């Protein structure tokens, strides 16, 4: 899942609502045990959103295994 919001739509809860709905859908209908999200570390609003939704940063080992560069952060939430 990716999202981009125009400036006038930011800060109104649209991204939060969409990400929360996607997590619910994956858990309820696809038996997905966990969801990962990568985000540019400079995108503080998306990092805050993931934290508010109870995502946690993954370990450095998992980050390296995912092949992400140093500008990206990897988050995970366990949903079932």
C-alpha positions in Angstrom: 0.0 0.0 0.0 1.2 3.4 -0.9 -0.4 6.8 -0.4 0.2 10.3 -1.5 -2.0 13.1 -0.3 -2.3 16.6 -1.7 -1.4 19.3 0.8 -5.0 20.4 1.4 -5.9 16.8 2.4 -3.0 16.2 4.8 -3.6 16.2 8.5 -7.3 15.2 8.2 -7.0 11.5 9.1 -7.4 10.1 5.6 -4.1 8.2 5.6 -4.8 6.9 9.1 -8.2 5.7 8.1 -7.0 4.1 4.9 -4.0 2.3 6.6 -6.2 1.1 9.5 -8.8 -0.2 7.1 -6.2 -2.1 5.1 -4.8 -3.7 8.2 -8.3 -4.8 9.3 -9.1 -6.2 5.8 -5.8 -8.2 5.7 -6.3 -9.6 9.1 -10.0 -10.4 8.7 -10.2 -11.8 5.2 -6.7 -12.9 4.3 -5.3 -14.3 7.6 -2.2 -12.1 7.4 -0.4 -12.4 10.7 1.7 -9.2 10.3 2.0 -6.2 8.1 5.2 -4.4 7.2 5.6 -0.8 6.1 8.7 1.0 4.8 9.0 4.7 4.9 11.6 7.3 4.1 13.1 8.3 7.4 12.6 12.0 6.5 8.9 11.5 6.2 8.2 12.3 9.9 4.4 12.4 9.4 4.2 8.9 8.0 6.6 7.6 10.8 4.2 9.2 13.4 1.2 7.7 11.7 2.7 4.2 11.8 3.6 4.7 15.5 0.1 5.9 16.3 -1.3 2.8 14.6 0.9 0.6 16.9 3.5 -0.3 14.3 7.0 -1.0 15.8 10.4 -0.5 14.2 12.0 -3.8 13.2 15.5 -4.8 14.2 18.6 -3.9 12.2 18.9 -7.5 11.1 15.4 -7.5 9.7 16.0 -4.2 8.1 19.1 -5.4 6.4 17.4 -8.6 5.3 14.7 -6.6 3.6 17.3 -4.9 1.4 16.3 -1.4 2.4 18.8 1.5 2.2 19.7 3.7 5.1 17.2 6.3 4.2 14.3 3.9 4.8 12.8 2.7 8.0 11.0 -0.6 8.4 8.0 -1.0 10.7 5.8 -4.0 11.5 2.5 -4.6 13.2 1.3 -8.0 14.3 -2.4 -8.3 13.6 -3.4 -11.9 14.6 
